[in-house]
Amino acid sequence: MSNTKQIQSIILKWYDQHGRKTLPWQQDKTAYRVWVSEIMLQQTQVQTVIPYYQRFMERFPNLMTLALASDNEVLHLWTGLGYYTRARNLHRAAKMLLESYNSIFPDDVEELQLLPGIGRSTAGAIVALAYEKKATILDGNVRRVLARLHAIQTWPGEKETTASLWTIAENLTPNKRIANYTQAMMDIGATLCTRGTPKCGSCPLQPHCSAFQLGIAKQLPVSKPKKIIPIRQATLLMIMKNPHTILLEKRPPTGIWGGLWSLPEISGTPTYEEVKQECNQRFHYVVKDIQPGKIFRHTFSHFHLDIAPALISVRVTTRKLMEAESQIWYNLQEPSAIGLPAPVKKLLLELEK
């Protein structure tokens, strides 16, 4: 038995004994269910995803229900999961599948990559897990397992290293039991070959792991070269016309919090007079009182945002909003099912305490 076949056999045997088989998307398996789970699992851990996935499936049990839903419905159920581009791409892809593919998921890796939000690894996961056809994945968990198994001491994000890892992953993918093997590799990475503190003593691949033999498993994979994460400041205007009604604006479809309903924002840390002037000029409301809130930090993948909330009570002299489609008065006692950024949802919940 070659070394490759031996490793494949070890991985599949481990899966039979220890692999995860009761995850929600493993039940009543369809390409649609697998696809939604794979998108949610991008940059998000399984335990975090499970309740979101279950609520999402209750509302959108199949492709058609998702494709015909409104943006607000989709983003509302994604609120708190982060990386909202995933939700927008998921919705766009559902519409494309309904209109151009007769609601049938392609079972081809290259064709799947034509859909928004589906890259090479996600496409491989859908083909392997849903259709049980030979396809290769290289998500974060698998990348970590292979980097340690072969003691790769360059950053996996480098072009040459990524190409090398894909070659290793493809060579190691067996011809049979594709779904089980794929799930096993993800499970080993998520539960044993973890970041920082790998459980080498319990890992079935330990006898073949070059990083373990060299005593450098904890140091691999090599971290991305560090960059100083910039800090930005923003003031969120909590404009209220009464104790239970607050003004929200819909953000542009692209960019941070794209397509979500948020609080009006001013960059930086404006003075009391500047905030008052903004309310008067931008919204034509008469400011009665402004109370600064506690500054807190929200971290994105590429910068920190220090948020300064400002609670503003106003007198509304007109019922009509400036831009009806992009502004709403949000009732805190009867909240609408709309998509909200996590920090904004937090602030709104605190208002009702």
N, C-alpha and C positions, 0 to 999 in steps of 0.2 A: 504493500500500500504506500503510495507516495505521500510525502509530507502534507500536500494540499488535501488529498482525500482523507488523511488521518484527522486533520483539523476540522474538515467538514463533518466528519463522523462524530467528533467530540462535541461540536457545537449543536448538532441535531440531537444527540443523546442528552445533552444538558437541557435542551428545550423540552424534551419529553418529560423530564423530571421536574424542572424548575421554571420553565418559560411561562409568561403571562398568557392566559387563555380565557380570561373572564372580563376583559376590558369591554366597555359598551359597544365600541365599533367592531369588535370581533363577533358580536352576536347578530344574527340575521344579516350577515355580511353582504354588502353590495358595493359596487364601485362608488356610488354616491356617498355612502356612509364612510367608506375608507378615505375618500377624497376630502370630505369635510374634516375628518379627524387629523389627517396629515397636514392640512393647512393650519388648523388650530395648534398643532404640535410644533410648528415652526417657531423656534426660540421660546417655547413655553413647555413647562414640565407636565407630565401626565396627570398628576394629582390636581393641578390647577385647572387643567383642561376638562376633566370629567364632568363637573357640574354644568359648565358652559355648554359642553357637547350635548348633554342630556336635555337641557332647556331648548337648545337650538333644534334638536331632532323632534321634540314635542311640537314645536311651531312649524318646522319645515321638514316633514318626514320624507319628502322626496324632492327630486329635482324641480318638478313643475311648481310646487309651492314656493320654493326659494326663488325661482326665476320670475314669478309673478308678484313677488312681495315688493313693498316699497323700500327705498333706501333707509328710511327712518326705522322700519321694523327690523331690518338686518343689523343696522348699527346699534340699535337699542339692545339687542340680545348679545352684541359683542362688547358692550360697555364694560370696562374693567379688565378685559383680556389684553388690551394694548395692541400695538402694531396694526392700526386700523386699515392700512392699505390691504392687508390680507382679506378683511371683510369685503372691501369694495371690489377687489379682484375676484373673490369667490362669487359675488353677486353678478359681476360682469360675465364671468365664465359660465354661470348657470344659464344666463340669457342666451349666450352663444350656443350652448349645447342644445337648448330648447329650439332655437331658430334654425341652426345650421346642421345639427347632428341628429335631429329627430329624437332628442333626449337620450341618445345612446352614447355612453362613454367610449372613447377610443381605447383599444387595448394595445396601443403601440406607443412606445416611449417618445419617439420623435413627434408624433402627432399630438400627444398630450401636451407637449411643451409649447404648442401654438396657442394654448389657452392662457389667459391672464393668471399670473401668480403661481404657475406650475413650472418649476425648474427641473433639471435633470434628475436629481435625487427623488423629488416628490413624484415625478412621473414614474420612476422605477419602482417606488413603493406601491403606487396604485396598481401597476401591472402585476407586480409580484404578489401582493397581498390579496387583491380583489380577483384577479384572473389566474393567479398561480402559474404565470408564464415567466420564463427566465428573464430577469431584469435585475439590475444592480442599483444599490442605494449607497449614498455616502453622506448621511446626515452627521450631526455633531457627535452622536454616540459612536457610530461606526468609525468615524474618522479617528476618534480617540483610541478605540480598541486597536485599530490597524497601526496607528503611529507608535503605540507601545509594543505591539506584537513584533514590529520590525525595527524598533528603536530608531525611528526617524527623528533626527535632531535638528530639523529646520521647521520654521513656522508653516503649518498646513495651508495657510492662506496664500503662500507664495505660489506662483503659477506652476513652476516645475514640480513643487512638492504636491500640489493638488493633482496634477496629471499623474504623478507616480502613485498616489493613493488610489486614484480611480483604476489604474491598471491592476494594482494589488487586489482591489475589491472585486473587479470583474473576474480575475483569475480564480478567486476563492469562491465565487458564487457557484453552487452546484447545479446540476442539470435536473435534479428531482427535489421534491419537497421545498420548493422555492419559498412559499409563504412561511413555512415553519423556520427555515434558515434565516430569512429576512427579519422575522420577529425576534428570533433568538439573538441576532447580532445587536439589535436595538436594545433588547432586554439586558444583555451582558454589559453593554455600555452604560445603561441607566441605573442598574442595580449593583454591579460589581466593579466594573472598570470606570469608576466615577472620578470626577475631577478632584484633585487635592488629596483625597484619602482612598485610593483604590483598595478593594478587598482582595488582595492577591491570594491570600490563603484559601479563599473559596472559589477562585476562578478556575474553570476547567482548562483554560488556555495557558495557565502558568508554566507548565513544562516546555512550552514552545515560545514563550514570551522573551524576546531579546532584552527588552527594557528591564524585566524582572531579574534576568541573569546578570545584567550590568548594575543592578541596584539603582536605577534611575527612573523607575516607573512614576514616582511622584512628580518628577520634573518634566514629564512628557504628557501631552504634546507641548511643544515649545509655544509660549505665549506670544500673542501679537505684540510687536514693538509698541511700547507705551507712548501715548500722545497725551498732552495736557488737555483735559476736557474743559472747554470754555464754559463760563457761567453767564447766563443772561438774566435780566430782570424784566418783570412785567407786572402791571397792576390790572387786576380783574375787577371790573365795575359791577357791583351787585346792586343794580338799580331796581328799587322797589316802589311801587305805587301804593301798596298797602302791605300789611304784615305777612300776607300769604301769596303775593304775586310779584314775580321778578322777571326782568327783561332778559331774553336770550337771543343770540344771533347765530345764524347758520354760517359755519366757516366755509371757505372756498373748497371745492372738491379735491384739490391736491394740497400737499404740504402737511404740516403738523396738525393733527386732529381733523384732517380733511373730511368734509361732509357732516361733521358732528355739530350739535347745538352747544354753544359755549357762552360764557359771559363776555360782554364787550371788553376789549383789551386795549391798554395803552402801554407802549414799550417803556421800559425804564421805571423810575420811581418819581412820578410827577408830584408837585406840591398840591396842597389843598386847593389853591386857587386854580391850578391847571386842570385838576379833576373837575372842578365846578364849571370851568369854562368849556371843557369837552362835553359835558352833559348838556349845557345850554346850546352850544353851537351844533353839535352832532345830532342830538336827539330833540332839541327844543323843549326840554323839560326844565321846570323851575326847581332847583335844588333846595330842599328844606334843611337837610342835615347830612353830614359825612362822618362816618366812624371808621378809622383804619382798623384792619384786622391783623392777626398774627401772621407774619411772613413764614412761608414754608417752602421746601424745595421739592421739585418733581424732576426726576432724572430720565432723560431720553437716551437713546443709544449714542448720540454724538454731542450732547451738551446737557448741562444742568440748567433748570429754569427756576429761579427764585420768584415765587408768586406772592404778591402783596395784595390781599383782597381789601376792597374798600366798600363798606356798606353805605349805600346812598338812598335816602328817602327823597322822593320827588313828588311834585304836584303835576299831574298830567292835565294839560289844557285841551288836548284833542284825543279822540278815541282811535284815530287812524295812525297806524305805524308808518314810518317813513318808507319801508320796503316790506310790504306784506309777506312776501315769499321768504324773506331772509331774517325776519324778526318776529318773535312771538312773546306774548305775556304768558309765562309759565306758572300754573297754579300748583303751589307746593303741597296743598292738601289733596288735590286730584291730579297727580303727575301724569303727563302724557307719556306714551310709549315711544320715546325718541332716543337717539344715540347721544350720550353725554361723555365727555372725557372724564377719566377717573377723578382728577383733582376737582373738577367742577361738581361732579356728583357728590363728592365728599363735602364741599362747601354748602350745597343745597340741603343735604341731610342734616348738617349742623344747624342750619337755620330753623329746622323744625323741632329741634330738641327743646 
